[in-house]
Amino acid sequence: MVRPAAEPPVRSAAEPLVRSAPEPPVRSADVLLADGATVHLRPIRPDDADAVVALHSRFSLRTRYLRYFSPYPRIPPRDLTRFVEVDHWDREALVAELDDQLIAVGRYERLGAGAPDAEVAFVVEDAHQGRGVGSALLEHLAAAALEAGITRFVAEVLPENAPMLRVFADAGYQVRREYADGVVHLDFPIAPNERSRQVQERREHRAEATSVARLLNPKGIAVYGASRTGRGVGASVLGYLRSAGFAGPVVAVHPSAGPPAVPSLVDAGVAVDLAVVAVPAEAVPAVVADAAAAGVHGLVVLSSGFAEAGPAGAAAQQALLRAVRARGMRLVGPNCFGLANPAVRLNATLAPQLPAPGRVGLFSQSGAFGIALLAEADRRGVGLSSFVSVGNRADVSGNDLLQYWQDDPGTDVLLLYLETVGNPRKFARLARGIGRHKPIVAVSGLVRPPALAAAGGPDAAGLAALFASSGVIRVDTVPELFDVADLLAHQPLPAGDRVGVVTNMAPLGALAADACIRCGLVVAAGYPRDIGLGGSAAALAAALRETLADPGVDSLVVALSPSLPLGAPAESLAGPPGPPGPPGADLLGGAVVQVVGAGEKPVVATLLAGPLPTAVRGYPWVEEAARALGRVSAYARWRREPPGAVPDLPDLDPGRPDLLAAYGIHVVPSTVAEDEESAVAAAWKCGFPVAVKVAAEELRHRHDLGAVRLDVRTEADVRAAYQELVARFGGAVLVQRMVAPGVPCAVEVVVDPAFGPVVGFGLSGLASELLGDRAWRPAPLTDRDAAALVRAPRAAPLLAEADHAALADLLLRVGRLADEHPEVRRLSANPVLARPDGLSVLHASLQLGEPMPRRDTGPRRL
């Protein structure tokens, strides 16, 4: 709703109106609006002329006046041609499309040949104003203009057009305003900046959270596929919805079932915004059309036969996704287990019964795994705030759920089962932010691709470290997932890693202490504390209170044997009685009940041969208690640390052709010698002394194999070294000038399926490689990431005298390079000699490929 872009410059009669272009750029995108609905953005096409006229006809008089500064009752043919025919470079136009109708148009036009400025204008249909369509168009127009070398937008807006002025003001750009001739003149640079990125991320967060909230809090629900026989998936879900007590209308839709089912949701005459679909795959497209016509916001497609069924199913899934998004809806599934919100008695799953309401959010990518997760939560008594199983994850993903749970006041702990991560960089960014306030616990079936394994990427320990660096508690099993969740949901976070162990049996106390140490905890001085097998419940309660009051203790592990008489009646202890158990179980359990929750320190307990009272969060074995406490303590340690920042780096020169040098990564020059005379010439050129090495990348740092000759000082020595190396290893050699000695290190980058590019660091050499002694962090690195990475390998004490700041700077540069260049598949710098006065990168290699899509950068898109 700003004035039309300026008239194009006068052209000669021979010059075509539109510059020829083979195909418009790929700028189509599905975008979530502020209300959580989807809209499709794409470049305008000449065949959109009729749709543009229809859109214009639906504008109110005020909208036309604010857009065109005049009534502009109809679009003249000449203007219409200019509107729909653009060259996608000097002139671009994007349309917003919903249910096969255009609802908005935005455009820019360059102000002169080669000019860096362009005038921007857009207009949104009245019925869709206030939904964020204009903001989305502005983001995508700016991205397209930057590709064309345009760096600044200008616009003219009537002063009374407050909504449009807000669109520009709220975009995060540095907007300059001038008022003249009754018009507000705006201009602003369109390159992304920190504020514009934050604005974009906040909008994305609100839209995705709103979208999921509408799925989990529907006003009414339709179930497609509930047969008249009462059998089958549809009938089961319908029964579970009704038995759960959902308060809104629940409508059964089936073409032939008869009343109370309806053949079409449009015929139901009730407000329904969530549809659960349990029909054969080939019938799903008709369901989408019917649900959209009835005003449904989201579909939960339980039906199988899509991407999991092969190429034909994958094509059907893509068609389903396009159809759903084209109508402004969101899709959970297909091939999923459903979703649930116990707080509103919503059970749109295949589980007959849900766990009790609680404060734990549960996400499962796998439908089959969802069954196990819900059953285990119910068995453990872990209350859920919400549950979503996404199956094939065509649309709604774990990242969407993270956005929703971030601000959900009813969710304190987030549990994830992950098989893949569709947008790994976004996942890492979200986890880092959310984990500062709400713990995220993940059990994953992530499979490392063979190419990644061959590239030497993170092993299981490295993957756990990667999760931990983003604030995610990664566990190995479903029972451990709930062990940790139970502790997080009912106990405070520990202030440190020091643990006090209280027991009534010395061997059990020693076992507990050993388990704590293995789990990364520190047994506090004076512990384990043993009250003895004959100790009374009162003595145990006193020992527990004293331990919790000990300033040298951050958490408490209680390991008990109930087998001996204890000399105090159960009714003398506070707390409810426990379930039946061995003699003394109620007494000891009651003693623990007295102290659990009494302070700000977490307490985990194990009672051998019997359960603890329900008020106590107990574990069957002390190893399980220690493991859960160790996971939580490591998370609490991460939360206590400042988050760090991605720093500005000096000496960056993006224009240099050498990618490593462009990022200030300077490699000591070396020369490949194919024959003896070339080796001698290279040595004289470098200047003696030199190093002579086998040229093969996998051997050039292998001193242990004799593949390196150092401190070669004469021509004769060069010839001898060449002859020895070729005789033993064959191939060519490398000749390189000698540098000051240091501790050999290795820096690498690989592309991980869960985190995108990750930076690895460790000491170079056979022992480190065999032991997998590499530490990993996702790119880009913060200053704290880089410093921690230097200290993380088990062999890091060997770097005590090295320049840690220089190593951290190198890691920051490598991480920045990997983050900004999606074509990087692998980077290796090995060896890097670390010295007290700096470092030398002796060898480095880059493997490049087609740039991988970066859905975490650029304008918002699904």
Disulfide bonds with the S-S distance in Angstrom:
none
